[in-house]
Amino acid sequence: MLPLENAVLCRESQVSALTALFGERHHFSFPSIFIYGHTASGKTYVMETLLKTSELPHVIVNCVECFTSKILLEHILNQLNCHSSSKDECASYIACDSFNDFVHLFKKVIQDQGVDDQTVYIVLDKAEYLREMEANLLPAFLRLQELTNRNVTVIFLSQIVWEKFRPNTGCFEPFIMYFPDYSIGHLQKILSHDHPPEYSADFYAAYINILLGVFYTVCRDLKELRHLAALNFSKYCEPVVKGEANERDTRKLWRNIEPHLKKAMHTVYLREISSSQWEKLQQDDTEMGQLKGLSAHAHVELPYYSKFILIAAYLASYNPTRTDKRFFLKHHGKIKKASFMKKHEKTSNHLLGPKPFPLDRLLAILYSIVDSRVAPTANIFSQMRKEAHQLSDLFMISWHTDISTKIQIKSSQLQITSLVTLQLLTLVGHDDQLDGPKYKCTVSLDFVRAIARTVNFDIIKYLYDFL
């Protein structure tokens, strides 16, 4: 195992402070410690490394995974029960229904494990989710040492400040520690530490310097930067592998990697494709051109019918309602452009942002642009039997349809819900409004144009701003 100073880089002061707080194994430590800082600032890693290196009895629990108090308390007890036992010995699952039961079971477990004379550490990662659980849970954890009369320290790891936690009724104040963001020098040191053994440390450090020069202004997340470094390194060293340059020819290496790093800027924080898929896209400039403005997730995974719903939503958000007759009614008669355009109208709807639209307008535009392209499928018809009692809701729309179209409308409503879940649409107001729900389309013009290209639909012809 690496020494602590080599395993934890650029967090020497925090490790020193925590070591002083922990003291000796048999010493009573501080009852509760609250550690906060932005994401990827080393909070969880430092705590895990410190506890494992020091071989202290501990439990680390993620509050996102343990989303109820019962699951959280049982997870702590069962981890402690298996701390120094084999899998066969800890096969019995400990159930816990309340914090009162937890106090009694906690005493029994640490006694059975033989650690009742040592400090036991309970680490609650993503502790901000405790605020969504029972109101008594946070104050109880803060004074768990007092309630159990045992040597236990509860450590809270959070991305938000303590003032956002403190209950109005008051509570025991923990020891507060702040983990600042890594500076560019710290990131350079940490990322350079990951250099592949087949290349020199100086060569990889020069690559990390170039990477941070491009991405540091938009991304300071260590995890994401580490992912980007691993993703693009093969392109950086490609001229060296081919024998076209040596490790010290930084200018040629930079010219080779620069266009690929610019393309990677479009996918910062978007883990929607694997590293191998991204490398394949880098080799195919034509496909990358088609993906401009479009996330890989939407390009690959969005169903054919949902693409038309998204296009219809965009048209409903950025076209005035009075223009629907001009764009979507086949036999609207002759409409003069002078009377169609507002007098002295200069403001672009795209500059004003998306407008909310009702569901019936979205469906009317959808079936106008889809026309006969999308026929009812077996999947749509199969919903008829199990959702027949809900079909009456469909008849509230303002035009007459046959039964197959009604089934398509029901399918559309389900897919609209999926688009809202994907945050491509936003629900405005509530579903129980008398005039029905309203939505907004949240995607950009480049995004929806890329979507439209995949279904051979010219969306520009239907946008009021581009007349």
N, C-alpha and C positions, 0 to 999 in steps of 0.2 A: 504494500500500500504506500502511495506517495505521501511524503510529509505534508502537513497541513498547509504550510506556506507555499508549496509548489502546487497543491491541488486547488487552492483558492487564490486566484490572482486579483490584485487591485482592490481587495477588501480587507486589508491588514488591520485597519483601525476598528472596523466592525467586529472582526474575529477576536481581536484583543479585548474589546469591551464585553463581548458575550462570554469569553473565557473567564474574565474577572467576575461576571455576574454568576456564572455557574458554580465557581469555587470547587471545593473537593466533593467527592461523591456523597459523603455522609453529611455534608453541610446543608442546612436549610437554605434554599435559593429564594429569589424573589418570587412571590406567588404567581404573578402574571407579567408577561412581557409583550408589548405591542410593537411590531416591526412593520413599517409601511414604506412604500416607494413605488415608482412606476413599474410597469411590467418589464420583465427581463432585466431587472437591476440586481439579480443575484440572491434574492431573499431565500427562496426555497433551496437553491443549490448550496448556499453557505450553511444553512441550518442542517440539511441532510449530511453534508460532508463533515461538519463539526461533530455532530452526534455519533455518526458512524466511526469516525477516526478515533474519537475519545471512548468509543464502546460504552456509551451511556444508555441505560434503559429508556426507550422512547417509543412513541407512536406518532406517525405522520398521517393526517387525515385530510383529504380534499373535500371541502364543504360543497363543491359543485356536485360531486358524485354522491355524497351523503346529504340528500336534499330535504330530509325530514329529521326531526330530533331523535326519533326512535332508531332510524338507520345510523345516525351519527354516534349515538351513545353505544349501540351494540357493536359498531365497527371498532370503536376505541377499546372496549372490553375484550373483544375477541382477538384483536392484534396483541394486546398485552398478554392475554392468556397463551398465545403462541410464541411469545418473545423468546423464551429459552427452552421451549418444548419441541419435541418432534411432531410431525404431522399426525401420527397416530394418537399422541397424548392430547392434542388440542382438537380432536375431531368433534367433541361435543360443543354445540353452538350455545352461546349465552344469550338469552333473550332479556330485554330491558324495556320496560314500558314508561318509566318516568325518571326524572332526575333523582328523586328520593331513592328509587331502586338502584340507580347508578352509583350513588355514594356508598351504599352497603356492598354492592358487588365489586366495586373498585377496591375497597379495603381487602376483600377476600382474595381477589385475583393477585394483587401485588404480594400478599402474604404467601399464597400458594407458589408464586414464582420466585420467592426468596429475595425480593428487591424492596421489602418494606423498610430497610435501613439505608436505602439510597434515594437520591433524587430521581423521580420519574418525570419525564418530559412529555407533554402532550402538545403536539404542533398542529394547529388548525390552519391549513392553507386556504386561500380565498375566503378569509374570515368575514368579508363583507356580506356574504350570503347568510350569516347568522342572524342578520337583522330581519330576514324574511321568515324566520322560525318563531317559536314561542317567545314571549317577551321576557320570561324568567331565565332563559337559557344563557344569555350573555352575562348577566350579573352573577349567575351561579358559577360559571366557568372562571370568572375573575377572582372569586374567593373560594375556589375548590380546595385549596390548602387548608383553609379554616374549617370548611364543612367536613372534610374527611379526617382532619387532624393527622395528615400524613405529609411526607416530604414530596410534594408534587408541584411542578411549575407548568402553567399553561402558556403557550407561546402563540400569539395571533399574527398571521402574515396577511397583509392586506395592501391593496393599491390605493386606498383612500385614507384620509387623516382620521385621528382619533375623535376629533370634534363631531364627525359624522356618525360616530358610534354611540357616544355618551347618552344614556337614557335620561329622560326628563326628570325621573324620580331620583336620580343620583345613583352612583355605584362606586365600587372600589376602583381606584385609579391605578392602572398598570404602569410599569416602567416603559417609557416610549423611546424607540430608536428609529432613526431615519436612514434609509439606504438611498443615497443620491444616484442620479443617472451616471452611467459611465461616460467619461470624457472621450474625445477622439483618440487621445493617447492611450487610454485604458483599452479601448476597443482594438486599437492596433496591436497592443501587446497580447491580448487574449486571443484574437483571431490568428495572429502569427504563430501562436503556440500550437496550432492544429496542423502545421505544415506536414505534407506527406513525406515519408522517409526517403523516397527516391529522388527528391529535389532538395536543394540546399535551403537553409532557413532564410538566407538573404533574398533568394529568388522569390520565395513565397511571401516574405515581408513586403517586397516591392509590389507584388500583385495585390496584397491587402491594402497598401497605400493607394493604389489606383482605384480599387473598389470603394474605399471610404471617400475618396475625392468625388466620386460620382453619386453615391447614395447617402452620404451622411446628412445632407441638408433635408432629405425627405424621409429618412428612416434611421432611427437610432436604437432600434430593437435588436439586441444581441442575437436572439434566436433567428430572426429573419435575415440579418447580415451573414450569419454563419451558413444559413441555407443558400443564400445567393453566392457566397464564396465557393461552396462546394459545387454549385450548379454550373458556374461559369469558368472554373479553373481549367477544365480540359480545353476550352477555346483559347485561353490565355497561353497555354504552353504548347499549342498546336504547331506554331512555327519551329519551336525547339525540337519537337518530336520528328517533324519532317526534315530537319536539318537546314532550314532556311534562315535560322537565327540562333544565336547563343543566349545563355541566361542573362548576359549583361546588356544585350541589345534592347534596351527598354523602349526606345522610340518605335521600332518595328513591332514589338509586342503590343504596345499601346494602340497602334494603328489597326492591328488585327482584332483586338478585343473591343474597341470603342463602339462600333455599330451594334454589337451583341449586348453590351451593357445598356445602350440606349433602348433597345427592344425590351430588355428585362425591366426597365423602369415602369412599363405598363402592367407588370404583374407583381409589383411589390405588395406583400401581404396577401396575395391571392394564391392559395395553395390548391388550385383547381386542376392542375395537371402534374404528372410525375416528372422527375428530372429527365428520364429517358424520353418522354413525350416532348418536353421543352427543347431538348437537344435536337430532336427530329425536326421540330418546327424551325429551329435556327438554320438548319440546312436547307429548308424549303422556303425561299423568300416569297414565292408566289402565294403559298398558303398563309404566310404571315401577313401579306398584304390584304388578303381576304378577312383576316381576323382583326384588322385595325378597328379599334373602338368596341370590340366585342370580346367578352370574357370567354375563355375556353369552355367553361361550364355551360354557358348559354348556347354556344355553338354546337356542342356535342350532345348535351342532355335535354335541351328544351324540346318538347314534342312538337310535331308539325302544326297541329291545330292550335296549340298554345301560342305559337309565333304569330298567328293571325289575330288572336285575342290581344296580344301585346301591341301589335301594329294598330289595331282599332282603338285601343286605349290611348295610344300616343296621339292619334288623329283627334280623338274626342277631347284631349287635354289642351291641344294647341290650335285647334280650329274653333272659331266662334260658332255658336249653335246655329245662327242664321245662315251659315254657309253649307249646312248639311244637304240642303235641297240641291244646291249647285254641284256638289261633289258626288253624292251618293244616290240621287234619284235619276233613273235611266231616262225617263220621259218628262223632264222638267220644263220643256219648252225653251224658247230662246230668252236668255237673260243677258242683257247688255252689261258689259264690264263696268261702264260708268255708273250705272245704278247699283251694281253689285258691290262695288268698293265704297266704303264710307268716305265722305268728303273730307279732304285734308287729313286722311288717316296715315300717320307716319310711324307709329309705335309698333315694333315687332312683338308678336305674341311670344316668341322664343326669349325675348329679353324680359318680358313680364313674368315668365315662368308658367308651369302647368296649372290649369284650372280644373276644379272638381267637376265631375260629370256623373249623372245618374246611371244606374245599371241598364235601364231600358234603352238609353241612347247608345251605350256601348254595344249592346246586342244588335241594335238596328244597323249600326255601322259595320259590325262584324259580318252579318249575313249579306250585306251589300257588297263588301270587298271579296268575301269568300265565294259567293255565287254558287257555282256547281262544282267547285274544286274539291270540297270535302263532303263525301257522302257518309250517311250514318253507318257506323261499324257495328260488329257483333258485340263489342264491349259496351257501346252506348245502349244498344237494345237490351243487353242483359241487366242494365240498371232499372229497366222499366218495372219489372216484377217486384223487386225488393224496395223500390222507392215510389210505388204507385200512390201511396197515401200523401206523398209530398207534391205530386204533380199539380194539385190545385193552386199552389203558390205560383206556378208558371203562368197561369191564365190571367194574371193581373197586368201583363204587358199590354201595350196599346195597339197591337195589330193582331189579325187573325192568322193562325198557323195550322198546318196539319200535324198529325200526331208524331211523325218522324222528326219534324222541326222542333216540336216541344221537347222531345227526348234530347236533341242536340243542345237545346237551351239549358237543360238540366246539367248536361255534361260541361257546358261552358261555365256555368256557375261554380262547379267543382274546380275547374281549372283556374278560374279567376282567384279562388281562395288559395290555390297553390302559388300563383304569381304574387299574391300579397305576402305569403309566407316567405317567398324568396326575395321580398323587398323590391320587386320590380314594379309593383303597384302599391299604393298606400290607401288604406280605408279612411275616409274622412267622415267623422261623426260616428253614429252607432247603427247597427243593423235594425234596431227596433223603431227607427224613425218612420213616420207615417208615409213619407214620400219615397221610402226605400233607401238603401245605402248609396253613398257616393264615393267615388274613387279618384285618385290622381295617378298619373303615370310618372315615375321617377327616373326613367332612363334618359340618356342623352340622345341627341340627334344622330351622332356617329354610331351609337349602339344600335338604335332601331333601324338605321339604314343597313347596317351589316346583317341584322336579322332579316330584313326585307329581301336582301340579295339572295339569301339561302332559299327563299320560296319564290324567286323571280317576280317580286312585286316592286313596282316603282313608286315608292312612298312620296317622293318629291312632287309628283303630279297631283297629289291629294292634299298638299299642305298650303294653306291660305297665304302664308308668308312668302311663298316662292312663286306666286302668280306673276 
